[in-house]
């Protein structure tokens, strides 16, 4: 753990909005009999960047240098980590999108290609090329695939580049970039029911395309699929090993000599590794693993190395045995794995490079920030607070802000803390993907650790709240691979846990959960184009049974984004700014409104000091407890969120959210 540089704080006092000098002077002249109505006051304290780190999402070794792509940082960039000196020696800024998941080099080692992930179509190149012989010159955009995101790249021996990825709501295609002509060509969609492609490999004659539905699964979406594209004939052939067809997606592909190695992401079954004969793809060996994902393939002799969420492993093609690779420590989420000269080079999402001598079993770890990687504010996930600490989630890390002295410490936690709560000084998080619930006690723990695991397919926790009546933590979750979702419960008293699968229905996930008098209220959402959405379910979390349900009015059926409770009233926001209030004693919607101007998409809500607050990507706002009228607390707050906004409150009623990349504390005192 390394404290971040101390950040100065600045406080802004807003009284009923910004008071001009003239208004202030006029107020001094008002007599008691003419006193103006009291106005709400809002004090905002800037606590500095929410989380700062060099976050990464890809890595590739070329010669003696490892090239590493950034994640959720602005601007996107690739850095060069020189292994002999263990220093970052160069970098190039790409500047579009939010992350770089795909890196590939040509056979000469001269050109490095990078593919971009974006939130929306920016109309700019998403394929870049960096000439490594002139690293001081920036990478240039060389092409653009119409499948917005590039998830993987491969360069054939002749220099032709192939790209795969996807765009929401559309089956992914195989794309070709010809460096001779600069043309980008759509070669076709081999699997029309796939929702994402994350793997591609190429030889002189064949391109291998791996896809599936690790996102937007269910509703008839395909599972793992592997296709061989004949470069001469321009045709696809399905070569998926039947043993892999139940897995959600092909995760990785690599060509090693005369072998094609393929791996999957698991769900209801463990992930698998396949070694296939390039001369006869029907001749193969499939090995199940103990992991939920197998990725980052490397080879040396008879050994094939791969990463899972639990670390490094090797597979012997001679003995057909899978064995762990020894490492003294936690490698976290691995985004790069290469083998050269008897050394495995591992790039961890924790922000370090590990060099493992496989013969000696020794290793050297280098922190990228200390080696010269740019450390900058990252887009954020969940927020949780008490009187002492505020926690902000990022990728593979959680920033702990000490409210007493302003210091910030980055804690390690794999994946993403999508949402969190603090109870009696202890942090509890819902960790994506398939990491379950994690916890951290600053009085006892050096780092967070897993508290409870839940079914792998229920991989995306979305909302965490505390039920004080039943002493339960409640987590609403989504199944990316199977569709639908679940409610998780964990007893802070006994340690008992439960996962209630599809408590809304078979297609609606649980995007929001709140509680009143021991009853959990679940907000349904449906990311697919078909089926119900926007169903509310009252649920007994101890008995694991539904008590009652109601569907929102037709004008609001865009999926629930957030819920909060005040007294007998259940407040809710939909994913398109619809607002509703349900009187839970009569089980009926009693108020609706359209707040798209304040809340155009995802939202979060919290009850503090008897007031329900909401936050969107643009605005922090409050609701009048009598009339349900909305008023703005902080306009243009524009938090730098990765997966939707969050707002939390400590025991004093102080609110915490993001303004831009900075964490802010808000002391709001509306007039009742």
N, C-alpha and C positions, 0 to 999 in steps of 0.2 A: 504494500500500500504506500502510495507516495502522495503527500499533500500537494495540491495545486497551488500556484502563486496566489497570495492573498488578494482578494478583489475589493476595491473600494465600493462603498455603498452610497447610493443617492436616494433621497426620499422626496417624493412629490406629494403635495397636499392639494387635493381637488375638493372644492366645496360646491356641491350641486353642479358639477361641470367646472370649466375654467372661469374664474371670476376676473374680469378686467379691472383695471385700477379705478375706472369711473364708477363701476358698480360697487366696488369696495368703499369708495369715498361716500357714495350716496347712502350706503347702509349706516355709516357713522352718523348721518344727519337724521335718521329715522327716530321719531319719538316713541316711547313705550306704547302709546295708544295706537301708533301706526306701524308697529313692528311687523316686519316682513315674516312670512311663514318660515319655519325652520326648514333647512335643506339638508339632505343627506351629506355626509362627508366620507371621503374615501382616501385613505393614505396608502400609497404604493411604495414598497421598499424593493429596490433592485438588489438581488443577491448574487448577481454575476452569472456567467454561463452555467446552464443546467448540468451538462456533462461535457468535459473536454478530453479528447483522446485521439490517437491516430487509429481509427477503426478501419478494418479491412475486410475484403470479400473475395479476394483471389490472389494467387501467387504462382509464379513460374520461374524455375531456374534456367538461365541461359548462360552456359559457360560457368564462370565463377561468380555470377551475380544473380540475385533473386529479385524479380520484378513483382511489385505488390500493388494491387488496385484498391482504392479507397472505398469506404462504405458510409453512406449517409452524411457525407461531409461536403461543404461548399468551399471552393469548387472541387469537382472530381479530379483525381490525379493518380498517376502511377509513379511510385518511387523505386529507386534502384538501390538495393542493399548488397554491398560488396562483401563477399564472404571472407576473403583473406584479411581485410582490415576491420571487418565487422562495423562498417560505417555506411550510412546513407550517402551515396556519392553523387546522385543526380535525381531529378524528377521532371515530369512533364505534366502540365495542367491541360485537361481535356475540356472541362468547363460546362459540359452539358450533362443532363440527367442527375441522379443522386448517388449511384453506385456503379462499380465495375466488377461484374461477376465473371467475365470471360476474358482470358488471356491466351494467346497462342503465338508461337514463333515459327518462322519458316526454317527450312532444313539447313540454311547457311548460317543461321543465328544473327542475320543482319536486321531483319525486320520483326518487330513485336507488334502484334495486332491486339486491340482492346475493344470490347463490346460494352455498351452502356445500358443501364436500367433507368427508366424514367417513370414519373408519375402520370404524365400525359404526353401526347405527341407534341414535341417542341418544334417540329418541322426542320430539324437540324440533323446532321450525320449522327448515326449511332455506332458506326464502325470507324476506328481510328488506326493509324499506323505510325509507329515511332521508329526512325532509323537509328539503330543502336550504335552505329559508327560515328554519329554526330549527336551525342546525347544532349548537347547544349541547345540544339534546335528542337522546338516543340513538335509533338505529334500532330499529325494533320488528319482531318476528317476525310475519309476516302469513299464513304458510301453510306447508304441508308436503307435498311430493310423496312418493309411495311409492317412487319411484326415488331411493334414498338420496342420490346425488350430483347436484348441479345443475352442469352443465358450460357452459351458455350460456343467456342470457335475451334476449328481444326484447319491446319494448313497441309494440303497434300504435298507429296514430294516435288511436284512440278511448280509449286508456289501458289496454286489456286486455293482460295480461302472459302470455307463453308461455315455458315452460321445458323444457329437455331435459337428459338426463344418463344415468344408468344405475345399476345395482346388479349386482355379480358374479352370474353365472348366470341372468340374466333379460334378455330383450330390452327395450330402452328404449321408453318411451311419449312422446307429446306431451302436455304438461300445460298447463292454462289456469288463471290466477288472475284472478278478477273483482274489481276493487277496490271495486265498488259493493256487492256482497253478501259479499265475503270468502271466497267458495267457491273451492276448488281442485278441478279436474275432470280426470280422465283421459280424453283424447280418442281413445285407441287406440294400438295398436302397428303402425305401417305396415310395418316390416321385421322379421319374426319371427326372422330369422337374424342380425340385428345384435347386437353385444355392447356397443356404446357409441354415444351420440349426442353430438356436440360442437358442433352448429351449428343455429341457428334464426334466422329473419327473418320479419317480418310486415308486411302492408299492410292496407288497409281490408277487403279481400276474401279474402286468401290468407295462409296461414302456410306457410313453407318449412322442412322438417325434413331435416337432414343427418346421416347415421349411417354405420356401418361397423364395422370390427373392428380398430382400432388397438391394442386390448388384447384378449387371449384370441382371437387369430386362429387360422386353421387349423381342422381338425375340422369342416368344413362351414360355418363362420361366413361371413357375407356380406362382400362388399367394399363400396366406396363406394356409397351410395344417397342419392338426393335425391327427396323427395316433396313435392307441393303439396297442402295441406289446404284445401278449400273451406269457408270459415267459415259460409256459409249452409246448404250441403247437409250438412256434417259428414262429408265423404268425402275419402279420400286418392287421389292419382294419382301414379304413378311418372314423374318427369320427368328422370331421370338421363341426362346426355349419355353415349352409348356410349363415348366416348373416355376417360371417367373410371372406367369400371366395373372396371378392373383394379387401380386404386389401393385401398389398404386402407380409406380412410375419407374422408368429407367433413370438412374441417377448419374451414371458415369460410363464412359467408353474410352478405351485406349488400345492402340495397336502396338504390340511388342513382338518384333520379329515375325514369325509365322502364326501368331495368335492374336485373336481379338478377345479382350477382357471387358466384360460388361458387369455392371452392378445395379442394384435397385434400392429404392426407398421402401421400407416395410410399413406395415400398418397393423392389421390383425395377425400377420405372420412376421417373423424376423426377416430382415433384408438378406439378399443373396448375392453371391459372386459367381459368375460364369466364366470359364475359360473355353474359348471356341477355336477350332481349327479353321484358319482363313481359307484353306484349300477345300474344305468340306465343312460348312457351317452346321451341318446336322451332326457333326462329331463334336461333342462338348462335355464338360463336367460342370455341374452346378453344386455349389456348396452353400448351405444355409449358415448364417452367422448368428451371433448373439445380439447384434445391434439392430436399431431401427432404421439406420441408414448406412450405406457403404459408398464411399467416395474417395477422391484423390488417389488415383491408382499410380503405382510406380513399380518397376521391376528390376531385378538383378539376378542373372542366372536363372535358377529354378524357382526363385522366390518372387512372389507378387505381393507387394505391400499395399495396404489400404487403411483408411481411417474410418472409425465409427464414432459415435458420440461418447464412447468410453475410452478412446485412445487409439493406438496403432496396433496393427496386426499384420502377420505374414501368412501367406498360403504357399505351401510347397507343391509344385506340380508333380514332383517325384513321389512324395509320400501321401499326398492328398490330405495334409494336416494343416489346420489353422492354429496359429500360436500367437500370443501377445508379444509385442516388442517392448523390451524393458525400458522404462523411463522413470526416473525418480522425481515425480511431481505430477501436476495436472496440466495436460496439453490443451484442455478446453475444446472449443470448436475449431477443427482443423480446416484451413482453407488453402493450404499448399503442401505438397509432398513430392520430393524428388530424391533420386539416389545417384550419387556420383562418388567414385573413389572410396567406396566402403563407408560412406557417410550418408545418412538420411537427413535431409534438410526439411524441417517442419515449420510451417508458418501458422501461428495460433491466432485465433480471434481475440485472445487476450492482449495482443499487441507485441508479441515477441517472436524471435526466430530461434528454434532449437536445432543444434547440430548433434546428431546421435551417431557415435561410432558403434556400428552394429557388432563388431568383433569384440571390442573391449567393454561394451555396455556403458561407456562413459558419454557424457553430453555437456555441451556448452550452450547457455541460454543468453540471448542478447535482447534487451528491451529496445524496441524500435524508437521510442521517444528519446531515450538517452543516446541512441545512435544517430540521431539527427532527423528522424521523421517529423513532419509538421504536426503538432498537436493543436487541434482547433475545436470549436464547439460543434457538437453533433446534434442532429435532430433526435428528439426524445420520445420515450414511451410513457410508462406510468409514473405517478407521483404519489408519495405518502409522507405524512408529517406528524410529529408530535412537538412538544415544547422545546426539545433539545436538538433534534435532527430532522432534516428534510432529505428524502431519498428521491433521486431522479434516475429512471431507467434508460439505458442505452443498449447498444449491441455488445453482448458479452461483458457488460459492466453495469454497475449501479453507483452513481455518485452520491456520497454522503456529505451533506452540507451541515456543518456545526454552527448552530445559530448563536452560540456564545462567543466564538472567536472568529467566525467567518472562514475557517479552513475547510477545504474540500478534499476528500479522500475517495479515490476510485476503488470500489470493491469488485471482485471477480465473480461473475455468475454467468454460466453458459446461456446462449440464446438471447432472449429478450424478456425483460420484466414488463409484461404488457399492462399489468395493474398491480396495486399493492395497498396494504393497510398496515398501520402501526398500532399494536395493542400492548399496553403496559411496557412501552419502550422496545418491544420486539417487532421486527419487520417481517411481514409475510407477503410473498409475491406469487403471482401466477406466471410461470415461465414457458414461453414459446421456444422451440417446438417440441412437444412431447416430453417436457421436463417436469411437469407436474407443479407442485407447490414447493417453494424454497423459503428459508427463514434465516434471519440474522439477528443475534442479540449482541449489541455493541459492548455489553458488560462482560461477555464470555467468549464471543467468537472472533477469530481473526478474519474469517471470510464467511460469506453465506454458504449454506449447504442445503441439500434436498431434504424436505420435510416429509413429503408423501408423493408417491407415483400414482398415476391414473392411466387408464387405457391409452396405448400409444396413438390410436386413431383419433382420440379426443385431444388433439394436439395444440389447439389455439385457445388458451384462456383469454377472456376479454374483459371481465368485470369481477372485482373482488369486493366483498363487503362482509361486515361482522354482524352476526345475529346474537345480541347479548342475552336474550331470553334462553335460548338453547345452548349458548356458549359454543357456537359453530362459526367457522369461516365458510362463506358461501362463494362459489366461483362459477360464473357462467362461461361456457366454452363452446367452441366450434370444432367440427370435424372437417378438416380441409379435404381429406381423401374419400370419406364415405358419405358426406352430406349430413345434415342435421347437426345435433350438438348434445350438450349435457349440462347438468348441474352437479358440481362437486361439493361435497361437504367434508369438513374436517373438524373434529372436536378438539378445542384447545384444552379441554379438561381431561379427556380420556385418551386422546390420540386416535380414536376410531375415525375411519374415513368411509366414504361411499361415493359412487358415481351413478347418477340417475340418467340413463341414456334416453335421448329424445323425449324429454318431458313435455315439450310443446307438440311436436309431431315429427314425422320422419324426414321432413325437409327443412324445418325451421331450427336454426341454431339459437342459443341463448346469448343474446348480445348484451343484455342488461339484467341485473338482479339487485333487488333491494329488499328490506325486511321491516315488518311491523308486528309486534306482539307475537313473535315466534313463527309468523307466516312469511314465507319467501314469495316475492312477486317477480315473475320471470317475463322478460320482454323478448318476443320472437322476431327473428329476421330471416330472410331467405335470399341468399346471394344469386340464386338462379333466376331465369326468366319466367319459370312456370311455378304454379302452386301458391298456397296461402302464405301470407306474411302479415306481421303486425298483430299477432295474437298475444293476449296477456293471460298468464296462468298464475293462480294462487296455489301455492304448493306447500305441503307439510314436509319440512326437510328432515324431521326425525322419523316419521313413518314412511317417507318416500312415496307419497301419494298426492294426486291432484285433489284440490278442494273445490275449485270452480275456475271457470275461464270466461273470457269475453273477447270478442273481436272488435277492433277499432272501426269507427265509421269508414265507409268506402273512401272518403276524401283523404284519409290518413293512412291507408294501407300501403305504405312504402317501407315498412320495416321499422321496428323500434330501435332507436339509437341510445337512449338513456332513460333511467328511471330514478326517482327519489320520492321519499315519503315525508309528509308533514301532517301530523295528526291522523285524521281519517282519510286524508286525500293522498292519492297516488298520482304524482306528476310524471309526465313523460314527454319526450321529444322523439320525433321520427327522423329518418335519414334524409328527409327533404324539408325539414323545418316545421313540420306540423307539431302543434302543441295540444296536449290533452290533459284533463284531470279526471280521475275516477274516484268516486266516493266508494271506498271499499266496504262500507257498512251496508250499502244498498246494491253494490256490484254493478254500477252504471256510470257511463261517461257523462259528466255533468258540465263540461266546458271544453271547447276546442278553439284554436286560433291558428293563424298562418304566420309563422315567424321566419320565413325564408330569407328575409332581408338581413336578419341577425344570424341565422343558423342555416346556411345553405347545404350542409352535408352532415357529417358525423358530429356528435356532441357528447358532453358529459355533464352530470348533475351532482350536486351535493347539498345537503341541508345543514345550515350553520346559523346559530343564533336565532332559530325559529324562522329562517328565510330559506327558500329554495333558490339556489344559484345554478346557472348553466353557463357552459363555455363552448364556443364553436371554434373553427379555425380562425375566425376574424374578431370575435367579440366576447367579453364577459358580461353577463346580464343577470338580473334578479326578477323574481315574480312576487307581486303583492299577495300576501297570504289571504286577503279578503276578496279582492276582485280578480286575482290571477293576472292582472295586467303586467306586462313586461316593461322593464326600464333598463337602460344601459348603465353598467358600472364602469367598464373600461372599453372604450371604442378602439378599433384598429389594434387590438392586442396581438393578433397575427402570430400566434405561437408557432415555433418551428417543430412541428410534430411529424413523426414518421407514420404512425398508424392510428391517427385520430387524437383529438384533444382530451385532456384530463384536467380535473380540478379536485383538490382535496382540502380538508380543513383540519386544524389541530384542535386540541381540547379547549382552547381559548376562543375558538371561532374564527381565527385568522385563516384566510384562504391562500392557497398556493397553486400557481399555474405558471405557464410560460408566456413571456412577451418577447417575440422574436426568439433568439437562441438563449435568452436569459431567464432564469428563475426569478419570479417575483412573489412577494408576500403582500397581501391586500387586506387592510383593516377597513371594512365597510360598515358604516353605521347609518343605515337608512332610518328615516323618521317613521314611526308607527302611527 
